[in-house]
Amino acid sequence: MLGSNLETVFVRVMASLGLMLAACSSNGNDSAGVTDGASSSSTDASETDAQTTTDTTVTPPTSTSGESASETGTTTTTTAPTSTTDATTEPVDPSETTTTDPTATTTDATTTTTTDGTTTTDGTTTTTTEGTTDTSSTTDQPPDCVPTEDVEVTCDNIDNDCDSNVDNIDAGGDGICDCLNIGILGDMGYAPSADFQAWLEDQGSAVTRTKLLNNPGVVTPAFLANYDLILVDRIERALSADEAAALEAFVKDDGRGMITLIGYNFDNENPVPERDRANSVLAPFGLAYEGGYFGDGVIPTFDPVHPISMGISDVNFAGGIQPVDVENQGTSEVFATVQAANAGIAHQTEMEGGRVVVWGDEWITFDSDWQGYANVQQFWVNMVGWAKPKDFCGAPQ
């Protein structure tokens, strides 16, 4: 009986609870769904009139207004206006600045040279340039010229005083370099010429005469290497092809000088043999003597501005042959004329090689002219000065 009563009481209690829940649901709307994501589910036990409620509770987040959603028996989900992601990107702090130093550069696999003149290469070259620039070089370069004489006094083919002039010595002040080595080819003319050769030697120049008669093949590169200037006097034979080629190289390649004379008339008034002998010397330069003998003790007309004839007015010309440029291999200038014909040509070879003076007479070598005409000596000074090597014994011309 007691067990029956307890069962009755239990059933009533459960029924009362069901009625209470129903009342709350109808009057307070507590079981209504929340539009922001809350959900609830109920299971009705029909056979026992008992109702089972399953709650899933989510802790409500803080609302944007700072108020918390009320906690009920229902499940409520609130979506916050901000979200958090595992990959977080933090904003740049405007107080922090990035400074790029344009004066320091590090580059892999490149080569950069510091301004102090040193370069370090070790697979990766790093260069640092500081605020100041040092342009000094760590390489000691020897000077181009080391003076060994305050004033040049030694004839040795060296610029001893470093004035850009080799063997620039003229102790007598006569305009003839004391260090020139002059070679004379051929014999003297019919009249004495001791004054001329003695004068050359007195100026300090070494002068050597070499006759060509019975002396074949004497003009070689080795022979010419002894001289700075060649004077072709009365040559007794023509030059061979090898001799002419050696003389050509002496002037064109070595930059040396040559002066030629003619008019000796040793062939019974026939100019051809003498002319041909002289032309064997001139042919490699495109120059020649042409025609017969002309001029009988006359004074040539000199170009007053040319270096060879400047200041010259009183020089004899007798029985000479006209010089001409027949091939234009270089630059030729006529510096004197006689009877509308050329008396003298100054020839500059091509490629800044040496120079050739072609004079149409020989009387300027004779003692009689040295004593009887005012400008013979100065005329020689001018010719030698123009024909000598340009960078030797004086400033280049």
C-alpha positions as CSV (number, residue, x, y, z in Angstrom):
1,M,0.0,0.0,0.0
2,L,2.7,2.3,0.9
3,G,4.5,1.5,-2.4
4,S,1.4,2.3,-4.2
5,N,1.0,5.6,-2.5
6,L,4.6,6.6,-3.2
7,E,4.1,5.7,-6.8
8,T,1.0,7.9,-6.9
9,V,2.9,10.8,-5.2
10,F,5.7,10.5,-7.7
11,V,3.4,10.6,-10.6
12,R,1.7,13.7,-9.3
13,V,4.9,15.5,-8.7
14,M,6.1,14.9,-12.2
15,A,2.7,16.0,-13.5
16,S,2.9,19.2,-11.5
17,L,6.4,19.9,-12.9
18,G,5.0,19.4,-16.4
19,L,2.2,21.9,-15.7
20,M,4.7,24.4,-14.4
21,L,6.9,24.1,-17.4
22,A,3.9,24.5,-19.7
23,A,2.8,27.6,-17.8
24,C,6.2,29.2,-18.1
25,S,6.4,28.4,-21.8
26,S,3.0,30.0,-22.6
27,N,3.3,33.0,-20.3
28,G,6.9,34.1,-20.4
29,N,8.1,33.1,-23.9
30,D,11.2,31.7,-22.3
31,S,11.4,28.9,-24.8
32,A,11.3,31.1,-27.9
33,G,14.3,30.8,-30.3
34,V,16.9,33.6,-30.3
35,T,17.4,35.2,-33.7
36,D,21.2,35.7,-33.2
37,G,21.9,32.1,-33.4
38,A,20.4,30.6,-30.1
39,S,18.7,27.1,-30.4
40,S,16.8,24.8,-28.1
41,S,15.5,21.3,-28.5
42,S,12.9,19.4,-26.3
43,T,12.1,15.7,-26.2
44,D,8.5,14.8,-25.1
45,A,8.2,11.6,-23.2
46,S,4.6,10.8,-24.3
47,E,4.2,7.7,-22.4
48,T,5.2,9.1,-19.0
49,D,3.9,12.7,-19.6
50,A,7.5,13.7,-18.6
51,Q,9.4,16.2,-20.7
52,T,13.2,16.0,-21.1
53,T,15.1,19.2,-22.0
54,T,18.6,19.1,-23.5
55,D,20.5,22.3,-23.1
56,T,23.7,23.3,-25.0
57,T,25.1,26.3,-23.3
58,V,27.6,28.6,-25.0
59,T,29.1,31.3,-22.9
60,P,27.8,34.5,-24.4
61,P,30.5,36.9,-25.7
62,T,30.6,40.5,-24.8
63,S,28.2,42.6,-26.9
64,T,29.4,45.6,-28.8
65,S,27.6,47.8,-26.3
66,G,29.6,46.3,-23.5
67,E,26.6,44.5,-22.0
68,S,26.4,40.7,-21.5
69,A,23.5,38.7,-22.9
70,S,21.4,37.2,-20.1
71,E,21.9,33.6,-19.3
72,T,18.8,31.4,-19.5
73,G,18.1,27.8,-19.9
74,T,18.2,28.2,-23.7
75,T,21.3,28.0,-25.9
76,T,22.4,31.4,-27.2
77,T,25.1,32.2,-29.8
78,T,26.3,35.8,-30.3
79,T,28.4,36.8,-33.3
80,A,30.9,39.4,-32.3
81,P,31.7,42.2,-34.9
82,T,35.4,41.3,-34.7
83,S,37.1,38.1,-35.5
84,T,40.4,36.5,-34.6
85,T,42.4,34.5,-37.1
86,D,45.3,32.2,-36.5
87,A,47.4,34.1,-39.1
88,T,47.5,37.4,-37.4
89,T,48.6,40.5,-39.3
90,E,49.7,43.3,-37.0
91,P,49.5,46.9,-38.2
92,V,52.6,48.9,-38.7
93,D,53.3,51.2,-35.8
94,P,53.5,54.7,-37.3
95,S,56.0,55.6,-34.7
96,E,58.5,53.1,-36.0
97,T,60.4,54.3,-39.1
98,T,62.6,52.4,-41.5
99,T,65.8,54.2,-42.5
100,T,67.7,53.3,-45.7
101,D,71.3,54.3,-45.8
102,P,72.1,55.2,-49.4
103,T,75.8,55.3,-48.7
104,A,76.2,51.7,-47.7
105,T,75.5,49.0,-50.2
106,T,76.0,45.3,-49.8
107,T,75.7,43.2,-52.9
108,D,76.3,39.5,-53.3
109,A,78.3,38.3,-56.3
110,T,79.1,41.8,-57.4
111,T,82.3,43.8,-57.3
112,T,82.3,47.3,-56.0
113,T,85.4,49.4,-55.4
114,T,85.7,51.7,-52.4
115,T,86.8,55.2,-52.9
116,D,90.0,54.6,-51.1
117,G,91.3,52.7,-54.1
118,T,91.1,49.2,-52.7
119,T,88.9,46.3,-53.8
120,T,88.2,43.2,-51.9
121,T,87.0,40.1,-53.7
122,D,86.2,36.9,-51.8
123,G,83.2,35.6,-53.5
124,T,81.0,38.3,-52.0
125,T,82.3,41.8,-52.3
126,T,81.0,44.4,-49.9
127,T,81.7,48.0,-50.6
128,T,81.2,50.9,-48.2
129,T,81.4,54.5,-49.3
130,E,81.9,57.0,-46.6
131,G,81.0,60.7,-46.6
132,T,84.4,61.7,-47.8
133,T,86.1,60.6,-51.0
134,D,89.7,59.7,-51.1
135,T,91.0,59.9,-54.7
136,S,94.6,59.1,-53.9
137,S,96.1,56.1,-55.7
138,T,98.0,53.4,-53.9
139,T,100.0,52.6,-57.0
140,D,103.3,54.4,-57.2
141,Q,104.0,55.3,-60.8
142,P,107.6,56.3,-61.6
143,P,107.9,59.7,-63.4
144,D,108.3,59.7,-67.1
145,C,111.6,61.4,-66.9
146,V,114.2,61.6,-64.1
147,P,116.6,64.6,-64.6
148,T,120.3,63.7,-64.4
149,E,121.5,67.1,-65.6
150,D,120.3,70.6,-64.8
151,V,121.4,71.8,-68.2
152,E,121.9,69.2,-70.9
153,V,125.6,68.8,-71.7
154,T,125.9,65.1,-72.7
155,C,125.2,63.9,-76.3
156,D,123.8,60.4,-75.6
157,N,120.3,60.4,-77.2
158,I,118.7,60.9,-73.8
159,D,116.7,63.9,-72.6
160,N,118.9,64.4,-69.5
161,D,117.3,67.6,-68.3
162,C,113.7,66.4,-69.0
163,D,112.8,69.4,-71.1
164,S,111.2,67.2,-73.8
165,N,114.2,67.8,-76.1
166,V,116.8,65.1,-76.7
167,D,120.4,66.3,-76.7
168,N,119.4,69.9,-76.9
169,I,122.9,71.4,-76.8
170,D,124.2,74.4,-78.8
171,A,127.1,75.7,-76.8
172,G,128.2,78.1,-79.5
173,G,124.7,79.5,-80.1
174,D,125.0,79.1,-83.8
175,G,121.8,77.2,-84.3
176,I,123.5,73.9,-85.2
177,C,123.0,71.2,-82.7
178,D,126.3,70.1,-81.1
179,C,125.1,66.5,-80.9
180,L,124.1,65.9,-84.5
181,N,125.9,63.1,-86.3
182,I,126.0,64.1,-90.0
183,G,127.0,61.6,-92.7
184,I,128.1,62.9,-96.1
185,L,127.7,60.5,-99.1
186,G,129.9,61.1,-102.1
187,D,133.0,63.1,-103.0
188,M,133.5,66.9,-103.0
189,G,132.8,69.1,-106.0
190,Y,135.5,70.6,-108.2
191,A,136.1,73.5,-105.9
192,P,137.4,73.4,-102.4
193,S,134.8,73.0,-99.6
194,A,137.0,72.9,-96.5
195,D,135.3,75.8,-95.0
196,F,131.9,74.1,-95.1
197,Q,133.0,70.8,-93.5
198,A,135.2,72.5,-90.9
199,W,132.4,74.8,-89.9
200,L,130.1,71.8,-89.4
201,E,132.6,70.1,-87.2
202,D,133.4,73.3,-85.2
203,Q,129.8,73.5,-84.1
204,G,130.2,70.3,-82.3
205,S,128.6,68.0,-84.8
206,A,130.3,64.8,-85.9
207,V,130.7,64.8,-89.6
208,T,131.9,61.8,-91.7
209,R,132.3,61.6,-95.4
210,T,131.8,58.3,-97.2
211,K,132.7,57.9,-100.9
212,L,130.6,55.5,-103.0
213,L,133.1,54.9,-105.8
214,N,134.5,51.3,-105.5
215,N,132.5,50.9,-102.3
216,P,129.4,48.9,-103.3
217,G,126.6,48.2,-100.9
218,V,128.0,50.4,-98.2
219,V,124.7,52.1,-97.5
220,T,123.0,49.7,-95.1
221,P,120.7,50.1,-92.1
222,A,123.6,49.4,-89.8
223,F,125.7,52.1,-91.6
224,L,122.9,54.7,-91.4
225,A,122.2,54.0,-87.8
226,N,125.3,56.0,-86.9
227,Y,123.7,59.2,-88.3
228,D,120.9,61.7,-87.6
229,L,121.2,63.5,-90.9
230,I,122.5,62.4,-94.4
231,L,123.9,64.9,-96.9
232,V,124.0,63.6,-100.4
233,D,126.9,65.4,-102.1
234,R,128.5,64.4,-105.4
235,I,127.7,60.7,-105.5
236,E,129.9,58.8,-108.1
237,R,127.4,56.0,-108.7
238,A,123.7,55.3,-108.3
239,L,122.5,53.5,-105.2
240,S,121.5,49.9,-105.5
241,A,117.9,48.9,-104.8
242,D,118.9,47.7,-101.3
243,E,120.8,50.9,-100.5
244,A,117.9,53.1,-101.7
245,A,115.5,51.0,-99.5
246,A,117.7,51.5,-96.5
247,L,117.8,55.2,-97.0
248,E,114.0,55.3,-97.4
249,A,113.5,53.5,-94.1
250,F,116.1,55.8,-92.5
251,V,113.9,58.8,-93.3
252,K,110.3,57.5,-93.4
253,D,110.5,55.0,-90.6
254,D,113.2,56.3,-88.3
255,G,112.2,59.9,-88.7
256,R,115.7,61.0,-89.7
257,G,116.6,63.7,-92.2
258,M,118.3,64.1,-95.6
259,I,119.6,67.0,-97.8
260,T,120.5,66.4,-101.5
261,L,122.6,68.6,-103.8
262,I,123.3,68.5,-107.5
263,G,125.0,70.5,-110.4
264,Y,128.6,69.2,-110.3
265,N,128.7,68.8,-114.1
266,F,131.4,66.2,-114.4
267,D,130.0,64.6,-117.6
268,N,130.9,67.1,-120.4
269,E,127.8,69.3,-119.8
270,N,125.5,66.3,-120.0
271,P,123.1,66.4,-117.0
272,V,121.6,62.9,-117.5
273,P,124.3,60.8,-115.7
274,E,124.5,63.1,-112.7
275,R,120.7,63.5,-112.6
276,D,120.1,59.7,-112.7
277,R,122.6,59.1,-109.9
278,A,120.8,61.6,-107.7
279,N,117.4,60.3,-108.6
280,S,118.3,56.8,-107.4
281,V,118.3,58.5,-103.9
282,L,115.1,60.5,-104.4
283,A,112.9,58.0,-106.2
284,P,111.6,56.2,-103.0
285,F,110.2,59.5,-101.9
286,G,108.5,60.4,-105.2
287,L,110.9,63.2,-105.8
288,A,113.3,63.9,-108.7
289,Y,115.6,66.3,-110.5
290,E,114.3,67.1,-113.9
291,G,115.7,69.0,-117.0
292,G,119.1,70.4,-117.8
293,Y,121.4,72.8,-116.1
294,F,120.1,76.3,-115.6
295,G,121.0,79.5,-113.6
296,D,124.3,81.2,-114.1
297,G,125.4,82.9,-111.0
298,V,122.0,84.3,-110.0
299,I,120.3,84.9,-106.7
300,P,117.2,82.7,-106.0
301,T,113.9,84.2,-104.9
302,F,113.2,82.9,-101.4
303,D,109.9,82.4,-99.6
304,P,110.2,84.9,-96.7
305,V,107.9,82.8,-94.4
306,H,109.2,79.3,-94.8
307,P,111.5,78.1,-92.0
308,I,114.3,77.2,-94.4
309,S,114.3,80.4,-96.4
310,M,113.3,82.9,-93.6
311,G,115.8,85.7,-93.5
312,I,117.7,84.4,-96.5
313,S,118.3,86.7,-99.5
314,D,121.9,86.4,-100.6
315,V,122.9,82.9,-101.8
316,N,124.4,81.9,-105.2
317,F,122.8,79.5,-107.7
318,A,124.8,78.5,-110.7
319,G,124.3,75.6,-113.2
320,G,121.8,73.7,-111.1
321,I,118.9,71.3,-112.0
322,Q,115.3,71.8,-111.0
323,P,113.9,69.6,-108.2
324,V,110.3,68.5,-108.5
325,D,107.7,66.3,-106.7
326,V,106.5,63.7,-109.1
327,E,104.4,61.4,-107.0
328,N,103.0,63.4,-104.1
329,Q,103.9,60.8,-101.5
330,G,104.1,63.4,-98.8
331,T,103.9,67.2,-98.5
332,S,106.3,69.3,-100.6
333,E,106.7,73.0,-100.4
334,V,108.8,75.2,-102.8
335,F,110.8,77.6,-100.7
336,A,113.0,79.1,-103.4
337,T,112.8,79.7,-107.2
338,V,115.2,80.6,-110.0
339,Q,114.0,81.9,-113.4
340,A,110.5,80.6,-112.9
341,A,111.8,77.1,-112.0
342,N,112.1,75.4,-108.6
343,A,115.4,76.0,-106.8
344,G,114.5,74.2,-103.5
345,I,111.8,71.9,-102.2
346,A,111.1,71.0,-98.6
347,H,109.5,67.6,-98.3
348,Q,107.7,66.1,-95.3
349,T,107.2,62.4,-95.6
350,E,103.8,60.8,-94.9
351,M,102.8,59.5,-91.4
352,E,104.9,62.2,-89.7
353,G,108.2,60.5,-90.8
354,G,111.4,62.3,-91.5
355,R,112.1,65.2,-93.9
356,V,114.0,65.8,-97.1
357,V,115.4,69.0,-98.4
358,V,116.1,68.9,-102.2
359,W,118.4,71.8,-103.3
360,G,119.0,72.3,-107.0
361,D,122.7,73.4,-106.8
362,E,126.0,72.6,-105.1
363,W,127.7,76.0,-104.8
364,I,126.7,76.5,-101.2
365,T,129.4,73.9,-100.3
366,F,132.3,75.8,-101.9
367,D,134.6,78.1,-100.0
368,S,134.1,80.8,-102.6
369,D,130.5,81.1,-101.7
370,W,131.1,81.0,-98.0
371,Q,133.3,84.0,-98.4
372,G,131.4,85.9,-101.1
373,Y,127.7,85.6,-100.1
374,A,126.2,86.9,-96.9
375,N,123.6,84.2,-96.1
376,V,125.3,80.9,-97.0
377,Q,126.0,79.9,-93.4
378,Q,122.6,80.9,-92.1
379,F,121.0,79.0,-95.0
380,W,122.8,75.9,-93.9
381,V,121.6,76.5,-90.3
382,N,118.0,76.7,-91.5
383,M,118.2,73.6,-93.7
384,V,119.9,71.5,-91.1
385,G,117.5,72.7,-88.4
386,W,114.4,71.8,-90.5
387,A,115.6,68.5,-91.8
388,K,117.0,67.0,-88.5
389,P,114.9,64.6,-86.5
390,K,112.0,66.7,-85.2
391,D,112.2,65.5,-81.6
392,F,116.0,65.7,-81.4
393,C,118.3,68.6,-80.3
394,G,115.5,71.1,-79.9
395,A,111.8,71.4,-79.7
396,P,109.7,69.4,-82.3
397,Q,108.8,71.5,-85.3
